[in-house]
Each structure stands twice: as C-alpha cells, then as structure tokens.
Amino acid sequence: MGLVFFIAFVIGIIFLAFHKDRSISFSWPEIGMGIAIGIPNFYTSIFLIEALERMNGGIVYSSVNLLTVLGGTLLGITRWQDKLTGIQWIGIIISIAAIVLLL
C-alpha cells in the first residue's frame, strides 16, 4: 500500500515539474492539510484490505462507504462551515439509508 501511495506522490511531483503553468504553488497549511488527510486515507486502505481478509466484502464496502459519507459531511460542516440545503440533507439521508440497507 505504501508503494501505491509513493508512486502517486512521484507522479504528482513529475506532473508539477512539467506543468506549463508555473503559477501553481502550495502554502504550508495546504501541505499540512494534505498530510493530515493522506495519513488517514493510507490507513483506511490498510484497514480495508485487512477487513476483507476477515469479513464479507458486502459488509466491509458498505461500512467504509457509510463512514466516508458521514465523515465527509461532518468534515465539511466543521472545517469549512458548509451550510447544507434541505435537498442535500435528504440526499445524505437517502445515501446512508441505501448503504445501511445493503448490510
């Protein structure tokens, strides 16, 4: 898994090195946020592989998708103060219900 993430990092660096628009830059908070998101993402992948060895794939994928929907929503609300509309809340509730029904 580490090799996959390292290759993605190298491809990203190569892309930035050869990109024609040299105005692309990153601030330290953006780099920190990338690391803060990347580390849990890496361990989520490891958890997924370990869980698939021990449990039914339908349960594992449904659980991971449910946590992704909930985590993304909570992160958006708490970190970026997203204001969700009624239709967005309905969509989130329907997607959570659909994932739970798959269990």
N, C-alpha and C positions, 0 to 999 in steps of 0.2 A: 504494500500500500504506500509505503514511503517513497518507493521508486516512481509510482504513478504521480504522486504529488510533486516530486522533484522534477520529473520530466515536464509537467505542466508549468512549473516555475521557469525552467530553462526556455521553453517555447515562448513564454510571456516576455522574458528578457530579450530573446532574439527578435521577437516582433517589435518591441520598443526600440531596439537598436537600429533596425532597418526601416522603421516607420518614417514616412516623409515629413509628417507634421512634428517638428521638433518642439512644439509648444507644450507637449504633454509633460506634466510634472506631477509629483506627488508630495503632499505635505506629511510631516511626521505623524499627525493624528490619523491621516488616511492609512499610512503604513501600519500604525498600531492597530487600527480597526481591522485591517486585512489579516494581521496576525491573530487578533482576538477572534475573528470569525473562522480563520483557517484551521486553527488547532482543534476546536470542537468538531469541525467538519471532518478532519482527519480521523478523530476518534469515533465519530459516528460511523464512518466507513468500516473501521475495525470492528465496532460493535455489531454492525450489520452482518459482516462475514461470520463472526463468532456465533451470533444468534441463529443464522441459517444452518449452522452445523448442529444445533441443538433443538431447534423448533421448526414447526411447519412454516413454509415460506409465506403463505397467505396471512398468517398472524404477524409475522415479522414485518413484512412490507406494509401491511395496514397500520401497524403500530408506529412505524417510522414515519409514514405519511401523515398520520394524525398528529404526531408530535411536531412535524415540520409545519403544518398548517397553524397549529396553536402557537408554536414558538415564533414563527414569522409574524403572526398577528400581534402577539404581545411585544415583540421587539419593536415593531413599527409604532405601536402605541406609546411605549415607554421611552424609546430612544429618540424617535423623530416626531413625537407628538402628532401622529396621524389621527385624523378625525374621520372615522368610518361613517359612511352613509347607511341608511336603513337597508338598502339593497345589498350593500357589501356585507353587512351583518347577516342578512338572510343567506347570502352565498356561502359565507363561512360556516353557518349552522348546517346548511344542506350538505356541504362537503364533509363536515365532521360526522353527520348522521350517516352519510353514504359509506364512509370509512368504517364506522362502528358496525354497520350492518354487514360489512364484509367479514367481520370477525365471527 
